[in-house]
Amino acid sequence: MSTQALLSSALADTVILECGDEHGEFAGVLLAGLGADVIKLEGKSGSNSRRLGPFTTPDRNPEHSLRFSRYNLGKKSVSLEVDHPAARDVLERLAAHADVIIDSGEALAVARRLKFFRELQKANPRLIVCTFTPFGLDGPYRDLKMTDLTHLALGGVMASCGYDPLADGAYDTPPIAPEMWQAYHIAGEYAVISITAALNYRELTGEGDCIDLSIHEAVSTCTEVAIPTYIYGGAVVRRQTGRHAAESRTRPWLRRTRDGRYVKAFLFWSGREVRVIAEMLNEAGVEHDLDSDGYRELQRRSPSEAQAHFSAMVDKLVASLTAEEVFHRAQAKGLLWASVRYPEENIDDPHFQARGTFQPIAHPELGRALNYPVSVATDGNNRATAFTHGAPRLGEHTRQVLSGAGFSAAEIATLAERGAL
């Protein structure tokens, strides 16, 4: 069996019930990509993420949300109102055959449901429950209101992202946020790691578990060098344009190309790099003095001036070529350089195409398929898809799932009449 096949079926026969708000959806889609049967319990009006754009059609139809489609690939949808009194029996039957429950949302609501989930664990001791809340289920911040942006701010990530200091050297340029939903991505990955660890522990002991995941705590571990720099050296790192935060200002890495784009030209200032850049300048027909006695004397006499001069030569080289030319020529010379791409440019990249990174998922409302990122691992030969279907329509699998749990057609009809479905 190939590596890809093993990855896409690693959690085969694992049943996961996902409820709550949209913040736990990324964890669910990662688990679905590993082969788990993820059943989304989203209520009669559907998950809130169905109303988040962008949409594939102008009418903002909840069934056409690309946000929902991306984060719910391969899942099943059951229109069960989890907090409805009549849902208790449904949850008991579903949980009897489930392996994991993921519940996300504000701590008060999640804690209320957790009491019932704890009862379900008594009936099914192998059940694993993972709660997914802004600050966890206890502590003085438990009930504070948070968003993706405020998590990135309070967690410390935003303070390390921004621009170079002003001309006078003052570090008062504003911080910026990384890409959208990053806080929930970070926490979702922590959730998957925790859940798979709990599944492994269950294989050894037969015992389930209860995981209390704090989005804030997950985000606060991703501040790169800021914490160790402060703890061990007592220094505060400063944000810098397109570079790692550091105690003092470092030399720029972003350089403008002939076609008005940018490349990230990382330098170690080594003798080998000087020789390589000189070769590239010669190949590009750009005049330089990096192989002259005068430059070698400058290196000996004033290394900092030599670095500044060398950096100016790199700027000339980059300005003479397009971004893609710089990227490929530099990589051919063994330099750690890359063009700064827009995310959508990666869809047609031959490397991603060769590895099967993107999977076409049918969109009936458009009459065509759209590409979704589905896998970051492959054995290099097999292009098995990660998902057998796209995101579900609201309630698409309600009857199938409930029938599988032993509910008759009459019982399902009664649940609908009572407002639980």
Secondary structure, DSSP 8 states (H G I E B T S, - for coil): --HHHHHHTTTTT-EEEEEESGGGHHHHHHHHHTT-EEEEE--TT--GGGG-S-BSSTT--GGGBHHHHHHTTT-EEE---TTSTTHHHHHHHHHHT-SEEEEES-HHHHHHHHHHHHHHHHH-TT-EEEEEESS-SSSTTTT----HHHHHHHTSTGGG-S----TTS---------STTHHHHHHHHHHHHHHHHHHHHHHHH---EEEEEEHHHHHHT--TTHHHHHHHH----EEETTEEEESS-----EEE-TTS-EEEE-----HHHHHHHHHHHHHHT----TTSHHHHHHHHH-HHHHHHHHHHHHHHHHHTS-HHHHHHHHHHTT--EEE---GGGGGG-HHHHHHT-EEEEEETTTTEEEEEE--S---SS----S-SS----TTTTHHHHHHHTT--HHHHHHHHHTT--
